[in-house]
């Protein structure tokens, strides 16, 4: 969720930042700012108490307002005695109330403009104009990009309640092997429709194109049903995809209607293959084997296939046009 919220805010902010700005490229394609966010989140490490004298916890969620976050930070600072007592940097400083904080925050939101030199601004404008003029290539396939770490989900499933169950032990051992071999995907996705499926699946392809026009606003909730694996591939089975919640300003009734038509166009055979390929056992095994595994498992095949059911795991995702 943190990735999704931050991505929407970067898009809403536009070019009013020195470096982290939305890509000018096709909005259906995974953009540079999203890659930067993922890089930051993956490199994030929990703060340990020994690293600092004091810390202030801020909780990010879809209902978070900037003035509330600033107020929490201010409250935290004024609770630190070494800052407010004699000799502290806040000695004698009057603590601003909520009204003042809201006023200052709104003033910044309304009036802040990034300091950008003429050459940089011209270069950005020329880059944007050049990219907008380039013909947009059709994607190889459309997929839902979930706001999750596949590895984290797997670890939580295998280490949760019932961790001593033989099936979970076997799954954890195989996943550890995949992790050690660095086979776990860093960019999980749920394939919806591939060019190779045309013209048979032209309807869902066309409706996918329609959805990506609202890609900054339309979110989908995807329920993880199970972890499924054999000796070649591990995947997360996905079911019950529904329209999710978005606070983005582009969210409209029209967008919701387009999303509804998109979901209603899912053919039954496509529902049987919905999954996230977590990892393959080697580079010689193609990720498409995750699809084959899912179809076999949902078809009732049991030989060589193992699974662990997953409860109450729902992830949010956006539809994108993808090339790789």
ROFIDO-781879 format. One record per residue: residue in one letter; x, y, z of N, C-alpha, C in turn. Coordinates in steps of 0.05 Angstrom, whole numbers, plus 5000, padded with zeros to 4 digits. Example, Ala and Ser with C-alpha at 12.3 -4.5 7.8 and 13.67 -1.06 7.14 Angstrom:
2
a526448865156524649105156526449345156;s525749555142527349795143525850015157;
//
This chain:
324
x501649765000500050005000501750255000;x504050255014505750495015506650574988;x507450374971508350434944506050564928;x503650454930501350564915500750844923;x500650904949500051164959502151374950;x504651304953506851484945506851534915;x506251324900506151354870503951544862;x501551524874499351704868500051984875;x501452024897502152294905504252424887;x506152264877508152364858506752444832;x504852284823503352354799501752604803;x500452634826498852874832500653124833;x503053094844504953314846506053404819;x506153214800507153284774510153344773;x510853554760513753614756514853804778;x513253844799514054034820515953904840;x518153784830520253664846522753664829;x525053684843527553704829528353464812;x527453224821528352984806526252764804;x524652724826522752494826520152594814;x519852564788517352654774516252424758;x513652434752512352224736513652204709;x513751964698514851924671512952044650;x514152154629512552264607511752034588;x512651794594512051574576509151484577;x508451284560505751174559504851104587;x502551214597501651164624500950874630;x500750704609500150424614502650264621;x505050394620507550264624508650324652;x509950134664511150184690513250404688;x512950614703514550854699516950864718;x518751054711521251074726520751134756;x518851304762518451384790517551144806;x516050954794515250714808517550534814;x519450514795521850354800523550474822;x523650744823525150874845523950814872;x521250824873519850764898520350474907;x520250284888520750004896523549974905;x525450104892528250084901528650194929;x527250414935527450524962526150334983;x523750234976522350054995523849795000;x525049684979526549434982529049474998;x530249714997532749765012532149865040;x529649905046528850005073529549815095;x530649915117531349755140530049875164;x528949715182527649815206529649965224;x528750185235530450335253530650185280;x533050165290533450025316533750245338;x532850185362532950385384535750485389;x537850325384540550405390541650615371;x540250655348541250845328540651135334;x538551185350537651455356536951485385;x536751735394535951795422532851785424;x531551885403528651895403527651845375;x525251745372524051705346521051775347;x519951855324517151925322515951745301;x513951595308512651405290510351545275;x510451535248508351635231507151405215;x504551375216503251155202502051265176;x502951145153501951225127499651045119;x497351175112495151025101493551205082;x491451095070490051245049488551485060;x488051485087486651715099488451915111;x491151875109493052055121492952325106;x492852535123493052805112495752925120;x496853095103499553205109499553355135;x497453515140497353675165497353495190;x496053255187496053075210498752955215;x500152895193502952785196504752995209;x504553245200506153465211505453505240;x502853495247502053535275503253315293;x503153065283504352845298507352885302;x508652985282511553035284512153255304;x510453475303510753695322510353595350;x508153445355507653335381509953175392;x511153015374513352845382515753005390;x516353225375518653395381518353535408;x515953635414515553775439515353595463;x515253335458515353145480518253065488;x520153145472522953095478524053305497;x524653235521525453435541527953585534;x529853445523532453565516532153785495;x529853785480529453985460528054235471;x526254185490524654415500525754535526;x527454385540528554495565530854695559;x531954805580534055005578536354905560;x536955065540539155005522538254845497;x535754755497534754605475533854785452;x533854675428533154845404530254945405;x528554815420525754905422525155055448;x527355125463526955275487525555545481;x523255595495521855845491520155855466;x520155655450518555645425515755565432;x513755715422510955645427510155425408;x508955225419508054995402505655085385;x505855055359503555135342501154955345;x498755065344496354905346495554795319;x493554625319492654495294491954685272;x490654905280489755105260492155235246;x494155295261496555425250498055225232;x498254975240499654775224498154735198;x495554715199493954685174494354915156;x494455155167494755405150497455405136;x499555335151502255335139502455115118;x501454885124501654665105500154735079;x497754845082496254925058497655135041;x498955325055500455535041502755405025;x504055215036506255075022505154924998;x502954785002501854624980500954814957;x499955044964498855224944501155384929;x503255444944505255634933508055524927;x508655284937511355184933511855124904;x514055224894514955154867517955074868;x518554854856521354754856523154954843;x525554994854527555164842528855014819;x528255094796529254954772530455154753;x532955114745534255304727533055284699;x533555484684532355504657533155274639;x535755194640536754974624535354714631;x535054664657533854414666530854404657;x529454634660526654644653526254594623;x527954724607527854694578528354404570;x530354284584531054004577528753814584;x527353864607525053694614522753734595;x522353984587520154034568520653904541;x523153924531523953804506523753494507;x524553384530524353094534521453004533;x519753154547516953084547515653094520;x516253314505515153344478516053124460;x518653054462519752844445518452574450;x518052504476516852254483513952244475;x512552464477509652474470509252444440;x511252524424511052514395511652234385;x513152074401513851804393511351624392;x511151464370508851284369508951084392;x506651034404506550844427506350564417;x508250394426508350114418506149964434;x505049774421503049604434504549414453;x503549384478504849204497504648914489;x506448754500506448464495504148334510;x503548444533501348334549500448544569;x498148494581497148664603497148504628;x498048634650498148494675497448684699;x496448564720495948714745498548714761;x499448954769501948984785501149014814;x501448804830500648824858502748974875;x501749114895503449264913504349094936;x505948884929506948694949509748614943;x510948494963513448334960512648044961;x512947904938512047624937513547464958;x516147514961517647364981516647405009;x515847645016514847695043512247545047;x510447545027507947395030508447105034;x510246985018510946705021512046645049;x513846805058515046755085512946765107;x511146955105509046985125507146745125;x506646645101504846405099506146165112;x508646115106510045875116510845895145;x511146135155512046165183509646225202;x507246245191504946315207503846075222;x501246085230500045865244500245605228;x500945395242501245135229503845105215;x505845255224508545245211509844975212;x508944805231510144535233508744335216;x506744415202505344235184507344145162;x507343885155509343775136509243925109;x506844005100506544135075507944415076;x507544555098508844815101511844795104;x512744585118515644535121516844485093;x515544325077516544265050516544515033;x514444675035514344915019516445115027;x516845145054518945325064521645245055;x522244985054524844885046525344945016;x523244905000523544954971523845254966;x522345424981522545714978525345814986;x526445695008529045775017531145714995;x530845494982532545414960532345624937;x529945704931529445904910530746174918;x530446244943531546504952534646494951;x535846274959538746254959539846274930;x538246164912539146174883538346434870;x537146624886536246884875534346854852;x532446674855530446614834527746754839;x527446884862524847004869524547274854;x522247304842521747544826521647794843;x522748004833522748264846520448444836;x519248364813517048514802514748334795;x513248254816511048064811508748184795;x507448014780505148114764503147884760;x500647954754498547764747497847804718;x498747614701498147644673495147624667;x494047824653491247824645490847714617;x492247834598491947744570494447804555;x495247614538497747634522497047674493;x498847804479498447844450498047574435;x499347374445499247114432496346994434;x494747094452492046994456490047134437;x490947324421489247464402489047294376;x486747304362484347474368482347344387;x482947104397480946964413480147124438;x482047274450481547424474481647724468;x480747804445480748084437479048264455;x476848154465475048314482476348404508;x477648214521479048294546481448464540;x482748434517484948604509483948894506;x481848924492480649194487479849324513;x478649164531477749274557480149334575;x482349194571484849254586485949524577;x485849584552486749834541485050064553;x482450014555480650224566481350274595;x481950064610482550104639485150264643;x487150214626489750354630489550654625;x487450744613487051034610486451154637;x485550994656484951084683486950964703;x489350884693491150724709492050854735;x491951124737492751254762490551244783;x488151174774485851184793484650914800;x484550734780483150484785485050274799;x484150194822485649984836483849734838;x485149504839483749254841484649104866;x482848994881483448824904483648534894;x485848404899486348134890486847944914;x485147744917485347564940487247334933;x489247294950491047064947489746824959;x489446614943488046374951489946164963;x492346124951494045914960496845954949;x498845824962501445794951501545524938;x502345504913502345254898505045214886;x506044964887508744914875509044624867;x510944584850512044314844515044334845;x516444154833519444164835520744364815;x519044514800520144694780519344984784;x517045034796516045304798514245334823;x514245584834512445644856510845894848;x508245884855506446104847504346154869;x503246394868501046474886498546464869;x496646304878494046284864492346534871;x491146664851489646904855486746864847;x484946964864482046944858480647194867;x478147214861476347434870477647714867;x478147784842479148054836476748234835;x476948454850474748644852475748934850;x474049114845474849404843475549484872;x477949614874478849704900478249994905;x479450094927479050374935481350544926;x480750784917482750974909482051254918;x484051404927483651684934484551874913;x485551764890486551944869484352114857;x485052364850482952544839481752454813;x483152284798482052194773479951974776;x479451874801477551664805474751774799;x473351654780470751754771468851524768;x466251594765464251384760464851254733;x465851414714466551294688468751094691;x470751154707472950964711471950714725;x470150734744469050504758467450324738;x466050454720464450304700466250154681;x468450284673470450154656471649914670;x472249944696473449724711471449494714;x468949564718466849354721466649194695;x466649334672466449194647468849014642;x471149114651473648954649473448694664;x472548704689472248464705470148274695;x467948384685465848214674466648074648;x468748174635469648054610471447814615;x472247754640474047534645472747274637;x473947124617472846864611473646664633;x472046444635472546254656475346134655;x476346074630478945954628481146144638;x480646404636482646594646482646604677;x480246574689480146574718481646334729;x481746114714483145874724486145904723;x487146104709490046134706491246364722;x489546524735490446764749492446684771;x494746804771496846734790499046944789;x500846924808503347074808505546864809;x507246854788509546674788511646784807;x512146654829513946744850516846684841;x517346444831520046374823520046114807;x522046084790522545824777525145714788;x525445454787527745324799530345384785;x530245464759532745524745532045714722;x534145824710533846014688532745874663;x533045614661532145464638529045424638;x527845464661524945424664523545694659;x521845704640520445954634518246014654;x517746274660515646354679512846254671;x512446204645509746114637509045844649;x511045704660510345454674508645504699;x508745744709506945814732504045804723;x503545894699500845874687499945584684;x501845424673501145144669500645004695;x502245064715501844944742499145024753;x498345274750495845364761493445224747;x493645194721491445054706491244764714;x493544634719493544354727492344334755;x493244504773492244494801489244554803;x488344754789485444814790483844614775;x485144464757483744254743483543994759;x484643994783484443764801486843574800;x488843644785491243464784492743484811;x493643264821494943254847497843154846;x498442984826501042854825503243064822;x505043064841507443244840506843534848;x504343594854503543874861502843894891;x503844094903503344144932502244424935;x500744464956499644734961499044774991;x499045034998498245115025496145345021;x493845315033491745515030492545765046;x491645995036492246255048489646385056;x489546495080487146625091487646925093;x485647075085485447365090487847525080;x488847455056490947615044489847735018;x489448005019488448144996490448364989;x491248384964493248584956491948764935;x492949004934491949194914493749194890;x492549244866494149234842493049434821;x494749514803493949684780494549534754;x492949574734493349454708495349614692;x497149474680499249604663499649454637;x500549594617501549464593504449394597;x505249154591507949054598509348944573;x512048964574513648864551515448634559;x516048604585517848384593516848264619;
//
